[in-house]
């Protein structure tokens, strides 16, 4: 059975970094298990953190289908799009990646969202793990991109505002009635003593604090130079702390 793990939170809180570190952890600790990475952010950059090049996204595919005679005669638009989606998947030795991308033009956002939802439902049965890097605006949660999530990691930076935003993720999940088996908070880019100072805000968020990923200059350096986070050294602060976090979560 597929284990669905989603990462959500406001922009700049380390969602993509956490997603990449999680994929790295699963590759190292669960060799042979199949992993599907999903970049559900319209401003997609998970592929960069994973060191992969993406040529097509759901957004670009939909744009192409607007062109005259784009859909072959005798084929429905939905079937043609699903065919294109299967070709757009990026395959690596250890995992596969599908990217939402940035839909263009007015009124076209809900359609790719629905397509991705149906596509993920079909794909999920083929993988042991599905890792979803959600967008900053949390629209995918409110639109029930995934009706069921085994583990939801809510990210925040080490600020009161960030923790409050993380608490609103829990509100969204409860309001739209997404079935989440386990949900908790991960504070990213933290410094020593941050969690203690934010203790009251964390309690008010009603989220269990799963752990922290400390500020790691190497992550910033790798991002600056376009290097894959999968190649971070094993002794980097982000890698060591994330591995301990994921180990405690018994993934």
C-alpha positions in Angstrom: 0.0 0.0 0.0 1.3 3.4 -0.9 2.4 5.7 1.9 1.4 9.3 1.1 3.5 12.0 2.7 2.8 15.6 2.0 4.8 18.7 2.9 2.9 22.0 3.4 3.6 25.5 4.7 4.0 29.1 3.7 6.7 30.1 1.2 10.3 30.3 2.4 9.9 27.8 5.2 11.9 25.0 3.6 9.2 22.8 2.2 11.3 21.9 -0.9 14.4 21.3 1.2 12.5 19.1 3.6 11.0 17.2 0.6 14.4 16.6 -1.0 15.9 15.5 2.3 13.0 13.1 2.9 13.5 11.5 -0.6 17.2 11.2 0.2 16.4 9.5 3.5 14.0 7.0 1.8 16.5 6.2 -0.9 19.2 5.4 1.7 17.1 3.5 4.2 14.6 1.8 2.0 16.6 0.5 -1.0 14.4 -1.1 -3.6 11.3 0.8 -2.6 9.6 2.8 -5.3 9.2 6.5 -4.8 7.2 9.1 -6.6 8.0 12.7 -6.0 5.3 15.3 -6.9 6.0 19.0 -7.2 2.5 20.4 -6.8 3.9 24.0 -6.5 3.1 26.3 -9.5 6.5 27.8 -8.9 8.2 24.4 -9.3 11.8 23.9 -8.1 11.8 20.5 -6.5 13.5 19.1 -9.6 16.4 21.5 -9.0 16.8 20.3 -5.4 16.8 16.7 -6.8 19.2 17.5 -9.6 16.8 16.7 -12.4 15.9 18.6 -15.6 12.1 18.9 -16.4 11.1 19.6 -19.9 7.3 19.3 -19.6 4.8 20.1 -16.8 1.1 19.8 -16.5 0.9 23.6 -17.2 2.9 23.4 -20.4 1.0 20.3 -21.6 -2.3 22.1 -21.1 -1.0 25.1 -23.0 -0.1 22.9 -25.9 -3.5 21.3 -26.1 -5.0 24.8 -26.7 -3.2 24.9 -30.1 -5.3 24.1 -33.2 -5.2 20.4 -34.1 -3.1 19.6 -31.1 -5.3 16.6 -30.2 -5.1 13.8 -32.8 -8.3 12.8 -34.5 -10.1 10.0 -32.8 -8.5 10.8 -29.4 -10.3 12.6 -26.6 -8.6 15.6 -25.0 -8.4 13.9 -21.6 -6.8 10.7 -23.1 -4.3 12.8 -25.0 -3.3 14.8 -21.9 -2.9 11.6 -19.9 -0.6 10.3 -22.6 1.4 13.5 -22.6 1.6 13.3 -18.8 3.0 9.8 -18.9 5.7 11.1 -21.2 6.4 14.1 -19.0 7.3 12.0 -16.0 11.0 12.3 -15.2 12.5 8.9 -14.2 15.6 8.6 -12.1 17.3 5.4 -10.9 15.9 5.8 -7.4 12.6 7.7 -7.9 10.3 9.3 -10.4 9.1 12.9 -10.6 6.0 14.7 -11.9 5.7 18.4 -11.9 2.6 20.6 -11.8 4.2 23.6 -13.3 2.7 27.1 -13.8 -0.6 27.1 -15.7 -1.0 30.1 -18.0 -4.0 32.2 -18.8 -7.2 33.0 -16.8 -9.5 30.2 -15.5 -7.1 27.4 -16.2 -5.9 26.6 -12.7 -8.7 24.3 -11.5 -8.5 22.1 -14.6 -4.8 21.1 -14.1 -5.5 20.7 -10.4 -8.3 18.2 -11.2 -6.1 16.5 -13.8 -3.3 16.1 -11.3 -5.7 14.7 -8.7 -6.9 12.0 -11.1 -3.5 11.3 -12.4 -2.1 10.9 -8.9 -4.9 8.5 -7.9 -3.9 6.3 -10.9 -0.2 6.6 -10.2 -0.2 6.0 -6.5 -0.9 2.3 -6.7 2.4 1.8 -8.5 4.6 3.2 -5.8 5.5 2.4 -2.2 6.0 6.1 -1.3 4.5 9.3 -2.7 6.1 12.6 -1.6 4.1 15.7 -2.4 5.7 19.2 -2.2 2.7 21.4 -1.9 2.5 25.1 -3.0 2.9 28.0 -0.6 -0.7 29.2 -1.0 -2.1 25.9 0.4 -4.7 25.8 -2.4 -4.0 22.1 -3.1 -5.0 21.3 0.4 -8.2 23.3 0.3 -9.1 21.8 -3.0 -8.4 18.3 -1.7 -5.7 17.4 -4.2 -5.2 14.3 -1.9 -8.3 13.2 -0.1 -6.1 11.0 2.2 -2.7 11.7 3.6 -0.7 9.3 5.8 1.7 11.9 7.1 1.5 15.7 6.8 4.6 17.6 7.6 3.8 21.3 8.2 6.8 23.6 7.8 7.5 26.9 9.5 10.5 29.2 10.0 11.5 30.1 13.5 9.1 33.1 13.8 5.8 33.5 15.6 4.2 34.5 12.3 5.4 31.3 10.7 4.1 29.1 13.5 0.7 30.8 13.2 0.6 30.2 9.5 1.4 26.5 10.2 -1.5 26.4 12.6 -3.8 27.6 9.7 -2.8 24.5 7.8 -4.3 22.4 10.5 -7.5 24.5 10.3 -7.7 23.9 6.5 -7.2 20.2 6.9 -10.0 20.0 9.5 -12.4 22.3 7.6 -12.2 20.5 4.3 -12.1 17.1 6.1 -8.9 15.7 4.6 -8.2 12.3 6.2 -4.7 12.8 7.7 -3.4 9.9 9.8 -0.6 11.9 11.4 0.3 15.6 11.2 3.0 17.7 12.9 5.2 20.7 12.7 8.8 20.9 11.5 10.6 24.2 12.1 13.2 24.9 9.4 16.3 27.0 9.4 16.2 27.2 13.2 18.9 28.3 15.6 19.6 27.1 19.0 16.9 28.1 21.5 14.3 29.0 18.9 11.9 26.3 19.8 11.9 27.2 23.5 11.1 30.8 22.7 8.3 29.8 20.4 6.9 27.2 22.8 3.6 29.1 23.4 3.0 29.7 19.7 3.6 26.0 19.0 1.1 25.1 21.7 -1.5 27.5 20.2 -1.0 26.0 16.8 -2.3 22.7 18.1 0.4 21.0 16.1 2.8 18.4 17.6 6.4 19.6 17.2 8.1 16.8 15.3 11.5 18.4 15.2 13.7 21.1 13.8 16.0 21.4 10.8 18.8 23.8 11.8 20.1 26.6 9.7 22.7 25.0 7.4 25.1 27.2 5.4 25.7 24.2 3.1 22.0 24.2 2.0 22.2 27.9 1.1 25.5 27.3 -0.7 24.0 24.4 -2.7 20.9 26.4 -3.6 23.1 29.3 -4.7 25.2 27.2 -7.0 22.3 25.0 -8.3 23.6 21.8 -6.8 21.3 19.0 -5.9 20.6 18.6 -2.2 20.8 14.9 -2.6 24.6 15.3 -2.9 24.9 17.1 0.5 27.6 15.5 2.6 26.3 13.1 5.3 27.7 15.2 8.1 25.9 18.4 7.1 23.6 19.8 9.8 20.4 19.5 7.7 21.1 15.9 6.6 21.9 14.7 10.2 18.9 16.4 11.8 16.5 15.4 9.1 17.6 11.8 9.2 17.0 11.7 13.0 13.6 13.3 12.5 12.5 10.8 9.8 13.8 7.9 11.9 11.7 8.9 14.8 8.7 9.1 12.5 9.3 5.5 11.5 8.8 6.0 7.8 
